[in-house]
Amino acid sequence: MTHTPEIVAIPFLTPPPFPPRARTAADEAAADAMRQRLATPEAADALRRLSDAMPLSKRLMDIFGASIGVLLLSPMLLAVALCVKLTDGGPILFWQKRVGIRGREFWFPKFRSMMVNADRLVKMLTTRNQHAKSAGKKAKKADVTFKMKDDPRITWIGKIIRKASIDEMPQLWCVLKGDMSLVGPRPPLPAEVARYTPADRRRLEVTPGLTCIWQVSGRGDVPFPQQVAMDVEYIEKRNFWLDLKLIALTIPAVVFGKGAY
């Protein structure tokens, strides 16, 4: 016969039974207030930002890389800013709205490499769009983006900084803010996104970046359909080591300047 030991409760170690407390009117009011706060556009945007958050390793690499870049390049960036200002007295930075992850728009800075009224002259130059010419029968699709060799709107300092991609360096601020990453599809213009097909919109599935596959594979020489294909390839294969590889490949791509104009 098996003897079952008796369990003795020790009064000062045994928690007293607490009956569940009934919800009061104050509890209901607090719950209603919380539901109302979560229903605001600000809260919805915050939740979307959390759901869209990049992996921690990628975000840490972005912050570290962008911070080091700003510190090391500061003297050169100040010199470029001075040259841009002295060229024609116009603004140093050129700001555009760009489209980021899932269609969120953000302000995107570049060192101004063109004359002040450059945007107003685009329609006059559309027949010289390099992407449309290189696409042949696919020109209607390719002219989503505008690229042109020997663009007459570019200033003398603009030619230098565009060749070396120095004009893109202010975007390190966007990386630090989290609007962009070091590696990812380039952020398009809202007017370009308006012409996207559903397949093209796959480019907006991740945080945009400073460099990606087509930036190390010909840059401006790559027509738009190939840009989309390369961006989708990155999205499907992206990982920490691929990002490091693309950052390393970006250095010779910038040095040799192939496809930069």
C-alpha positions as CSV (number, residue, x, y, z in Angstrom):
1,M,0.0,0.0,0.0
2,T,1.5,3.3,-1.1
3,H,1.5,6.1,1.5
4,T,0.8,9.5,0.1
5,P,2.4,12.2,2.1
6,E,0.1,14.9,3.4
7,I,0.8,18.4,2.1
8,V,0.8,20.9,4.9
9,A,0.2,24.6,4.0
10,I,2.4,27.0,5.8
11,P,0.3,30.1,6.5
12,F,3.0,32.8,6.0
13,L,4.1,31.2,2.6
14,T,0.7,30.4,1.2
15,P,-0.8,33.4,-0.7
16,P,-4.3,34.2,0.4
17,P,-7.0,33.7,-2.2
18,F,-7.9,36.9,-4.0
19,P,-11.3,36.9,-5.7
20,P,-11.3,38.6,-9.2
21,R,-12.1,42.3,-8.9
22,A,-15.2,43.5,-10.7
23,R,-14.6,46.1,-13.5
24,T,-15.6,49.5,-12.4
25,A,-16.8,52.5,-14.4
26,A,-13.3,54.0,-14.1
27,D,-11.8,50.8,-15.7
28,E,-14.3,51.0,-18.6
29,A,-13.5,54.7,-19.1
30,A,-9.7,53.9,-19.2
31,A,-10.2,51.1,-21.7
32,D,-12.4,53.4,-23.9
33,A,-9.7,56.1,-23.8
34,M,-7.0,53.6,-24.8
35,R,-9.1,52.3,-27.7
36,Q,-9.6,55.9,-28.9
37,R,-5.9,56.6,-28.7
38,L,-5.1,53.5,-30.7
39,A,-7.6,54.5,-33.4
40,T,-5.9,57.8,-34.2
41,P,-3.8,58.1,-37.5
42,E,-0.7,58.8,-35.4
43,A,-1.1,55.5,-33.5
44,A,-1.8,53.6,-36.7
45,D,1.3,55.1,-38.3
46,A,3.4,54.1,-35.2
47,L,2.1,50.6,-35.4
48,R,2.9,50.4,-39.1
49,R,6.4,51.7,-38.4
50,L,6.9,48.9,-35.8
51,S,5.6,46.3,-38.2
52,D,7.9,47.6,-40.9
53,A,11.0,47.8,-38.7
54,M,14.2,46.6,-40.2
55,P,16.0,43.7,-38.6
56,L,18.1,44.9,-35.7
57,S,21.4,43.9,-37.4
58,K,20.6,45.9,-40.5
59,R,19.4,49.0,-38.5
60,L,22.6,48.9,-36.4
61,M,24.8,48.7,-39.5
62,D,22.9,51.6,-41.0
63,I,23.4,53.8,-37.9
64,F,27.0,52.9,-37.5
65,G,27.8,53.2,-41.2
66,A,26.0,56.5,-41.7
67,S,27.5,58.0,-38.5
68,I,31.1,57.1,-39.6
69,G,30.4,58.4,-43.1
70,V,29.2,61.8,-41.8
71,L,32.2,62.1,-39.6
72,L,34.8,61.1,-42.1
73,L,33.3,63.0,-45.0
74,S,32.5,66.2,-43.2
75,P,35.4,68.3,-44.6
76,M,34.7,67.2,-48.2
77,L,30.9,67.8,-47.7
78,L,31.6,71.3,-46.5
79,A,33.9,72.0,-49.5
80,V,31.2,70.8,-51.9
81,A,28.6,72.9,-50.2
82,L,30.8,76.0,-50.6
83,C,31.4,75.2,-54.3
84,V,27.7,74.7,-55.0
85,K,26.8,78.0,-53.3
86,L,29.5,80.0,-55.1
87,T,28.6,78.6,-58.5
88,D,25.4,80.5,-58.9
89,G,24.3,81.7,-55.5
90,G,21.4,79.2,-55.4
91,P,20.5,76.8,-52.6
92,I,23.1,74.2,-51.6
93,L,20.6,71.3,-51.2
94,F,17.9,70.1,-53.6
95,W,14.9,68.6,-51.8
96,Q,12.5,66.2,-53.4
97,K,9.6,64.1,-52.1
98,R,10.4,60.5,-52.6
99,V,8.4,57.3,-52.0
100,G,9.6,54.9,-49.4
101,I,8.4,51.6,-47.9
102,R,4.8,50.8,-48.6
103,G,4.2,54.1,-50.3
104,R,5.2,56.4,-47.4
105,E,6.6,59.7,-48.7
106,F,9.6,61.5,-47.2
107,W,11.8,64.4,-48.0
108,F,15.0,63.4,-49.8
109,P,18.1,65.8,-50.0
110,K,20.9,65.9,-52.6
111,F,23.6,68.4,-53.2
112,R,22.2,70.6,-56.0
113,S,24.0,69.6,-59.2
114,M,21.8,71.4,-61.7
115,M,20.7,74.9,-62.4
116,V,18.0,76.3,-60.1
117,N,15.1,75.9,-62.6
118,A,16.1,72.4,-63.7
119,D,12.7,70.8,-62.9
120,R,10.9,73.1,-65.3
121,L,13.1,72.1,-68.2
122,V,12.5,68.3,-68.0
123,K,9.6,68.4,-70.5
124,M,11.8,70.1,-73.1
125,L,14.3,67.2,-72.8
126,T,12.1,64.1,-72.7
127,T,13.0,63.2,-76.3
128,R,16.6,62.7,-75.1
129,N,15.7,60.3,-72.3
130,Q,18.5,57.7,-72.2
131,H,16.3,55.0,-70.7
132,A,13.7,55.4,-73.4
133,K,16.3,55.2,-76.2
134,S,18.0,52.1,-74.8
135,A,14.7,50.3,-74.5
136,G,13.6,50.4,-78.1
137,K,10.1,48.8,-78.3
138,K,9.9,48.9,-74.5
139,A,10.3,52.6,-74.5
140,K,6.8,53.2,-73.1
141,K,7.8,51.2,-70.0
142,A,11.4,52.5,-69.8
143,D,10.5,56.1,-69.7
144,V,9.1,55.8,-66.2
145,T,12.5,57.1,-65.2
146,F,14.5,60.0,-66.8
147,K,18.2,59.7,-67.4
148,M,20.2,61.7,-69.9
149,K,23.9,61.9,-70.9
150,D,25.4,65.4,-71.2
151,D,22.4,67.0,-69.5
152,P,22.7,70.7,-70.2
153,R,21.1,71.5,-66.8
154,I,24.1,70.2,-64.9
155,T,26.5,72.8,-63.5
156,W,30.3,72.4,-63.6
157,I,30.5,71.2,-59.9
158,G,27.4,69.1,-60.6
159,K,29.3,67.0,-63.2
160,I,32.0,66.3,-60.7
161,I,29.9,65.3,-57.7
162,R,27.4,63.3,-59.8
163,K,30.3,61.3,-61.4
164,A,31.5,60.3,-57.9
165,S,28.0,60.1,-56.4
166,I,29.0,62.8,-53.8
167,D,25.6,64.5,-54.6
168,E,23.9,61.6,-52.8
169,M,25.8,62.0,-49.5
170,P,23.3,64.2,-47.8
171,Q,21.0,61.2,-47.8
172,L,23.1,59.7,-44.9
173,W,20.7,61.9,-42.9
174,C,17.8,59.9,-44.2
175,V,19.6,56.7,-43.2
176,L,20.1,58.0,-39.6
177,K,16.4,59.0,-39.5
178,G,15.3,55.6,-40.6
179,D,13.6,56.7,-43.9
180,M,16.4,55.0,-45.8
181,S,18.9,52.2,-45.4
182,L,22.5,51.9,-46.7
183,V,21.3,49.1,-49.0
184,G,18.0,48.9,-50.7
185,P,16.1,49.9,-53.9
186,R,16.5,53.6,-54.7
187,P,13.5,55.7,-53.6
188,P,11.4,56.7,-56.6
189,L,9.6,60.0,-57.3
190,P,5.8,60.0,-56.7
191,A,5.3,60.7,-60.4
192,E,7.2,57.6,-61.3
193,V,5.2,55.5,-58.8
194,A,2.0,56.7,-60.3
195,R,3.0,54.9,-63.5
196,Y,4.0,51.7,-61.8
197,T,2.4,48.4,-62.6
198,P,1.5,46.1,-59.7
199,A,4.7,44.2,-60.4
200,D,6.8,47.4,-60.3
201,R,5.3,48.2,-56.9
202,R,7.3,45.3,-55.4
203,R,10.2,47.8,-55.2
204,L,8.2,49.5,-52.3
205,E,8.2,46.4,-50.1
206,V,11.3,47.3,-48.2
207,T,13.1,50.4,-46.9
208,P,14.8,52.2,-49.8
209,G,18.6,52.6,-49.8
210,L,21.7,54.4,-51.0
211,T,22.8,51.5,-53.1
212,C,21.6,48.2,-54.4
213,I,22.3,45.6,-57.2
214,W,21.7,47.8,-60.2
215,Q,23.8,50.6,-58.7
216,V,26.8,48.3,-58.9
217,S,25.8,46.8,-62.3
218,G,25.8,49.9,-64.5
219,R,23.9,52.5,-62.5
220,G,22.2,54.9,-65.0
221,D,22.9,52.6,-68.0
222,V,20.4,50.0,-66.6
223,P,17.0,50.5,-68.1
224,F,13.9,50.7,-65.8
225,P,12.6,47.1,-66.4
226,Q,16.0,45.7,-65.4
227,Q,16.2,48.0,-62.4
228,V,12.9,46.5,-61.2
229,A,14.1,42.9,-61.8
230,M,17.3,43.6,-59.9
231,D,15.5,45.3,-57.0
232,V,13.1,42.3,-56.7
233,E,16.1,40.0,-56.7
234,Y,17.5,41.9,-53.8
235,I,14.2,41.9,-51.9
236,E,14.0,38.1,-52.2
237,K,17.6,37.4,-51.3
238,R,18.4,40.2,-48.8
239,N,20.5,39.4,-45.8
240,F,23.3,40.9,-43.8
241,W,26.1,39.4,-45.8
242,L,24.5,40.5,-49.1
243,D,24.3,44.1,-47.8
244,L,28.0,44.0,-46.9
245,K,28.9,42.7,-50.3
246,L,26.9,45.4,-52.1
247,I,28.5,48.1,-49.9
248,A,31.9,46.8,-50.9
249,L,31.0,46.6,-54.6
250,T,29.7,50.2,-54.5
251,I,33.2,51.6,-53.8
252,P,34.7,50.5,-57.2
253,A,31.4,51.4,-59.0
254,V,31.7,54.9,-57.6
255,V,35.5,55.2,-58.3
256,F,35.2,54.1,-62.0
257,G,31.9,56.0,-62.5
258,K,30.3,53.7,-65.0
259,G,26.8,54.7,-65.7
260,A,27.0,57.9,-63.7
261,Y,25.7,61.0,-65.5
